[in-house]
């Protein structure tokens, strides 16, 4: 923290990107009201900034690492200030930047090579400029360092461009840069390839994703379990469940990688979504025979599909099995079960599950109250409570929502509608 304090004092006014990083970190820290970065910024600088969506998608751990690395560089490397101003120079309203794009790209590259924690940060800085400068970034990444620059410098430029296009969701350009990386004799990182696979599947480019995967098998890097899970998830999203299941055999036989619980959860969820619940339960038994212990996520998926099919006796039985095998149900588990009871008109059972949830010390959320509200309204349960003089029962639902500080959520409105219905 002393590094961050010194960095904030270095210029007379903190650089806007340091303020932005403070904002990124503080919005990610939702479990605590204390933000250790706040003490280093003047109150005038603690304002909500208009940040690109790609900046807000930076994982909290990377935000923290990038913040500390940037603070360290701002203190020890004066050139870091110049690089930051070159990448994102201050703009007056309606006045475009006067810094050439090539200089801004080069400044971002210097940031990326100065500290590994700043690589994703530098890529997101460039992603904020896309797609407007896509041709310029492609041209720069292929020519930067070609005259007198080392192979390491050239590869750093290509890697930065690849991650920038991935952060901007531009699959075609990312594939173009990936081909250049291969031609330069370098091997792309597994993290970049995993991100590229997810992007290609989301775009519906299944053939291109398979080509990337095959190229990994022949030219490296060796596919990891995370890569296989990304492939399985992609095929499941496209409805290609047989192909996704077949990858498990390839995973073990060709690459000697054992599927983990995430692999099975993805497959089980995919089969449930496409109406193949029978095969989902076969996978559930297969994973247990293979020694892969299911988690609460696995049970949540299976209880949910049973509830959607109206098989509430089996859903409750599977729910009870969790405690027998030592897996604790969470709020999502109870929401799924309560929703199943509510949609089948079993409001007494839904209320009993809600009470059991509170007895176990779990905190209901807005989904819990919305489920109870919708079920009570649909089946006249709330009106019956009021007409029978059992206002305590109706008030209990509303009070529960208020106690959980859900007054501003849709649940609060729904509860009021329930009381009005009475």
C-alpha positions in Angstrom: 0.0 0.0 0.0 2.9 2.4 0.6 3.8 1.8 -3.1 0.3 3.0 -4.1 0.5 6.0 -1.9 3.8 7.1 -3.4 2.5 6.5 -6.9 -0.6 8.6 -6.2 1.7 11.5 -4.9 4.1 11.2 -7.9 2.1 13.5 -10.2 0.2 16.6 -8.9 -3.0 15.0 -10.0 -3.4 11.2 -10.2 -3.5 9.9 -13.8 -7.1 9.1 -14.9 -6.1 5.4 -15.3 -5.0 5.2 -11.7 -8.4 6.6 -10.7 -10.0 4.1 -13.1 -8.2 1.2 -11.5 -9.3 2.4 -8.1 -12.9 2.3 -9.4 -12.4 -1.1 -10.9 -11.0 -2.5 -7.7 -13.6 -0.9 -5.4 -16.5 -2.2 -7.5 -15.1 -5.7 -7.4 -14.8 -5.7 -3.6 -18.5 -6.3 -2.6 -17.8 -8.5 0.5 -16.3 -5.6 2.5 -17.1 -1.9 2.9 -13.4 -1.0 3.3 -11.5 -0.1 0.2 -7.8 0.1 0.8 -7.2 2.2 -2.3 -9.6 5.0 -1.3 -7.2 6.6 1.1 -4.8 7.4 -1.7 -7.2 9.3 -3.9 -8.5 12.8 -3.3 -12.3 12.9 -2.8 -12.7 14.9 -6.0 -11.2 11.9 -7.9 -13.5 9.3 -6.5 -16.1 9.7 -9.2 -17.9 7.2 -11.3 -15.9 7.0 -14.6 -17.3 5.9 -18.0 -15.4 2.7 -18.4 -15.6 0.4 -21.4 -17.4 -2.9 -20.7 -14.2 -4.8 -21.4 -12.5 -3.0 -18.5 -15.3 -4.0 -16.1 -14.9 -7.6 -17.3 -11.4 -7.8 -16.0 -11.3 -10.4 -13.1 -11.0 -9.0 -9.6 -7.7 -10.8 -9.0 -6.2 -9.3 -12.2 -7.5 -5.8 -11.2 -5.8 -6.1 -7.9 -2.5 -7.4 -9.4 -2.6 -4.7 -12.1 -3.2 -2.0 -9.6 -0.2 -2.9 -7.5 2.0 -3.4 -10.5 1.0 -0.1 -11.9 1.6 1.6 -8.5 5.1 0.1 -8.3 6.0 1.3 -11.8 4.6 4.7 -11.2 6.9 5.0 -8.3 10.1 3.5 -9.7 9.9 4.0 -13.5 9.2 7.6 -14.6 8.7 6.4 -18.2 5.6 4.7 -17.0 3.8 8.1 -16.7 4.7 8.9 -20.3 3.5 5.5 -21.5 0.2 5.9 -19.7 -0.4 9.4 -21.2 0.6 8.1 -24.6 -1.9 5.2 -24.5 -4.8 7.3 -23.1 -4.0 11.0 -23.3 -6.4 13.5 -21.7 -9.1 14.7 -24.1 -11.1 17.8 -24.1 -14.7 17.4 -25.1 -15.0 16.8 -28.8 -11.2 17.0 -29.4 -9.6 13.8 -30.7 -6.2 12.6 -29.4 -3.2 14.0 -31.2 -1.0 11.1 -30.3 -0.3 8.8 -33.3 -1.9 5.4 -33.1 1.5 3.6 -33.6 2.9 5.5 -30.6 -0.1 4.5 -28.4 0.3 0.9 -29.5 4.0 1.0 -28.7 3.3 2.6 -25.3 0.8 -0.2 -24.5 3.4 -2.8 -25.5 6.0 -1.2 -23.1 3.4 -1.4 -20.3 2.8 -5.1 -21.1 6.5 -6.0 -21.0 7.3 -3.9 -17.9 5.3 -6.2 -15.6 3.4 -9.5 -16.3 0.5 -8.3 -14.2 -0.1 -5.4 -16.5 -0.4 -7.5 -19.7 -4.2 -7.9 -19.4 -4.5 -4.2 -18.4 -2.5 -3.1 -21.5 -4.6 -5.4 -23.8 -7.9 -3.9 -22.4 -6.5 -0.4 -23.0 -6.2 -1.3 -26.7 -9.5 -3.2 -26.8 -11.2 0.0 -25.8 -10.0 1.5 -29.1 -11.4 -1.3 -31.2 -13.0 -1.9 -33.7 -12.3 1.5 -35.0 -8.5 1.0 -35.2 -8.5 -2.7 -36.2 -6.5 -2.3 -39.5 -4.0 0.0 -37.7 -3.5 -2.5 -34.9 -3.1 -5.4 -37.4 -0.5 -3.5 -39.4 1.4 -2.3 -36.3 1.6 -5.8 -34.7 3.1 -7.3 -37.9 5.7 -4.5 -38.4 6.6 -3.4 -34.8 10.2 -4.3 -34.1 10.9 -5.7 -37.6 13.8 -3.2 -38.1 16.3 -3.7 -35.4 13.9 -5.1 -32.8 14.5 -8.5 -31.1 12.3 -11.5 -31.6 11.0 -11.0 -28.1 9.8 -7.5 -28.8 8.1 -8.7 -32.0 6.4 -11.5 -30.2 5.3 -9.2 -27.4 3.6 -7.0 -30.0 1.7 -9.9 -31.5 0.7 -11.3 -28.1 -0.6 -7.9 -27.1 -2.6 -7.5 -30.3 -4.0 -11.1 -29.9 -5.3 -10.4 -26.4 -6.7 -7.0 -27.4 -8.8 -8.6 -30.2 -9.9 -11.3 -27.8 -10.9 -8.8 -25.2 -12.9 -6.9 -27.8 -14.6 -10.1 -29.0 -13.2 -9.9 -32.5 -12.6 -13.6 -33.5 -11.6 -13.1 -37.1 -8.8 -10.6 -36.3 -7.7 -12.8 -33.4 -7.3 -15.8 -35.7 -5.3 -13.6 -38.1 -2.9 -12.6 -35.4 -2.7 -16.2 -34.1 -1.6 -17.3 -37.6 1.2 -14.7 -37.5 2.3 -15.9 -34.1 2.6 -19.4 -35.4 4.5 -18.2 -38.5 7.0 -16.4 -36.3 7.9 -19.7 -34.6 6.3 -18.8 -31.3 3.7 -20.8 -29.3 0.6 -19.0 -28.1 -0.4 -19.2 -24.5 -3.1 -21.6 -23.3 -5.0 -18.8 -21.7 -5.2 -17.0 -25.1 -6.3 -20.2 -26.9 -9.0 -20.9 -24.3 -10.4 -17.4 -24.7 -10.3 -17.8 -28.4 -12.2 -21.1 -28.3 -14.9 -19.6 -26.1 -15.2 -16.7 -28.5 -15.4 -18.9 -31.6 -18.1 -21.1 -30.1 -20.1 -18.1 -29.0 -19.9 -16.8 -32.6 -21.1 -20.1 -33.9 -17.8 -20.8 -35.7 -17.5 -24.5 -34.7 -15.3 -25.5 -37.6 -12.8 -22.7 -36.8 -12.7 -23.7 -33.1 -12.0 -27.4 -34.1 -9.2 -26.3 -36.4 -7.6 -24.3 -33.5 -7.9 -27.4 -31.3 -6.4 -29.7 -33.9 -3.5 -27.3 -34.4 -2.9 -27.4 -30.7 -2.7 -31.2 -30.8 -0.1 -31.1 -33.6 1.9 -27.9 -33.0 1.4 -27.1 -29.4 0.8 -26.1 -26.8 -0.4 -29.4 -25.4 -4.2 -29.0 -24.6 -4.9 -28.8 -20.9 -8.0 -29.8 -18.9 -9.2 -26.2 -19.1 -8.9 -26.3 -22.9 -10.9 -29.5 -23.0 -13.6 -28.1 -20.7 -13.8 -25.0 -23.0 -14.3 -27.4 -26.0 -16.9 -29.4 -24.1 -18.8 -26.3 -23.1 -18.7 -24.9 -26.6 -20.1 -28.1 -28.2 -22.8 -28.3 -25.5 -23.9 -24.7 -26.2 -24.2 -25.6 -29.9 -26.3 -28.7 -29.1 -23.6 -31.1 -30.2 -23.8 -33.3 -27.1 -22.5 -36.5 -28.7 -19.4 -34.7 -29.9 -18.9 -33.2 -26.4 -19.3 -36.6 -24.8 -16.8 -38.1 -27.2 -14.2 -35.6 -26.2 -14.0 -37.3 -22.8 -12.6 -40.5 -24.4 -10.1 -38.4 -26.4 -9.1 -36.6 -23.2 -8.1 -39.8 -21.4 -6.9 -42.1 -24.2 -4.8 -39.6 -26.3 -3.7 -37.0 -23.7 -3.9 -39.0 -20.4 -5.9 -36.2 -18.8 -8.6 -37.2 -16.3 -11.9 -35.3 -16.6 -12.8 -33.3 -13.4 -16.1 -32.5 -11.8 -16.3 -29.4 -14.0 -16.1 -31.5 -17.2 -19.0 -33.7 -16.0 -21.1 -30.8 -14.7 -20.9 -29.2 -18.1 -22.0 -32.3 -19.9 -24.7 -33.1 -17.3 -26.1 -29.5 -17.7 -26.0 -29.7 -21.5 -28.0 -32.9 -21.5 -30.5 -31.5 -19.1 -31.0 -28.3 -21.2 -31.7 -30.3 -24.3 -34.1 -32.7 -22.7 -31.9 -35.7 -22.3 -32.2 -36.0 -18.5 -31.9 -39.8 -18.7 -28.4 -39.5 -20.2 -27.6 -36.8 -17.6 -28.2 -39.3 -14.8 -26.2 -41.9 -16.6 -23.3 -39.4 -16.6 -23.9 -38.8 -12.9 -23.5 -42.4 -12.2 -20.4 -42.7 -14.5 -18.6 -39.8 -12.8 -19.1 -41.5 -9.4 -17.9 -44.8 -10.7 -14.8 -43.0 -12.0 -14.1 -41.7 -8.6 -15.1 -38.1 -9.4 -17.1 -36.8 -6.5 -20.1 -34.6 -7.4 -20.4 -31.2 -5.9 -23.3 -29.0 -4.8 -23.4 -27.7 -8.4 -23.9 -31.2 -9.7 -26.8 -31.8 -7.4 -28.3 -28.4 -8.2 -28.4 -29.2 -11.9 -30.1 -32.6 -11.4 -32.6 -31.4 -8.8 -33.5 -28.5 -11.2 -34.2 -30.8 -14.1 -36.3 -33.1 -11.9 -38.3 -30.1 -10.7 -38.8 -28.8 -14.3 -40.2 -32.3 -15.2 -42.5 -32.2 -12.3 -40.9 -35.2 -10.6 -41.0 -33.6 -7.1 -40.7 -36.9 -5.1 -37.5 -37.8 -6.9 -36.2 -34.2 -6.6 -36.8 -34.3 -2.9 -35.1 -37.7 -2.6 -32.1 -36.4 -4.5 -32.1 -33.3 -2.3 -32.0 -35.4 0.9 -29.2 -37.5 -0.6 -27.0 -34.5 -0.5 -26.9 -34.5 3.3 -26.3 -38.2 3.4 -23.1 -37.9 1.3 -21.9 -34.8 3.2 -22.7 -32.1 0.7 -24.4 -28.9 2.1 -27.2 -27.4 0.2 -26.9 -23.7 -0.6 -29.4 -21.0 -1.4 -29.5 -22.0 -5.1 -30.4 -25.6 -4.1 -33.4 -24.4 -2.0 -34.5 -21.9 -4.6 -34.6 -24.7 -7.2 -36.6 -27.0 -4.9 -39.0 -24.2 -3.8 -39.5 -23.2 -7.4 -40.4 -26.8 -8.3 -43.0 -27.0 -5.5 -44.4 -23.6 -6.5 -44.8 -24.4 -10.1 -46.6 -27.7 -9.3 -49.0 -25.9 -6.9 -47.5 -27.5 -3.8 -47.3 -24.2 -1.9 -47.4 -25.8 1.6 -44.3 -27.8 0.6 -42.7 -24.7 -0.8 -43.3 -22.8 2.5 -41.9 -25.7 4.4 -38.8 -25.7 2.3 -38.5 -22.0 2.8 -38.7 -22.5 6.6 -36.2 -25.3 6.4 -33.8 -23.0 4.5 -33.9 -20.5 7.3 -33.4 -23.1 10.0 -30.2 -24.2 8.2 -28.9 -20.7 8.5 -29.1 -20.0 4.7 -30.0 -16.5 3.6 -32.9 -16.2 1.1 -32.4 -13.9 -1.8 -34.7 -11.9 -4.1 -35.2 -15.1 -6.2 -36.5 -16.9 -3.2 -39.1 -14.3 -2.5 -40.0 -13.9 -6.2 -40.6 -17.6 -6.4 -42.9 -17.6 -3.3 -44.7 -14.5 -4.5 -45.4 -15.8 -8.0 -46.5 -19.2 -6.7 -48.7 -17.7 -4.0 -50.3 -15.3 -6.5 -50.8 -17.9 -9.2 -52.5 -20.5 -6.9 -54.4 -18.0 -4.7 -52.4 -18.9 -1.7 -51.9 -15.3 -0.6 -55.5 -14.3 -1.1 -56.6 -17.4 0.9 -54.2 -16.3 3.7 -55.8 -12.9 3.9 -59.5 -14.0 3.5 -59.0 -16.7 6.2 -57.8 -14.0 8.5 -54.2 -15.5 8.5 -52.6 -12.2 7.8 -49.6 -13.3 9.9 -48.7 -15.8 7.2 -48.8 -13.2 4.4 -47.0 -10.7 6.6 -44.3 -13.2 7.3 -43.4 -13.4 3.6 -43.2 -9.6 3.3 -41.2 -9.3 6.6 -38.8 -11.9 5.4 -38.1 -9.9 2.3 -37.6 -6.7 4.2 -35.3 -8.3 6.8 -33.1 -9.5 3.9 -32.9 -5.9 2.7 -34.8 -6.7 -0.5 -37.1 -3.7 -0.4 -35.7 -2.3 -3.6 -35.8 -5.6 -5.4 -38.6 -7.0 -7.6 -39.5 -9.3 -4.7 -40.6 -6.3 -2.6 -43.0 -5.2 -5.2 -44.3 -8.7 -5.7 -45.0 -9.1 -2.0 -47.0 -5.9 -1.9 -49.0 -7.2 -4.9 -49.7 -10.3 -2.9 -51.1 -8.3 0.0 -53.2 -6.2 -2.4 -54.6 -9.4 -3.9 -55.9 -10.3 -0.4 
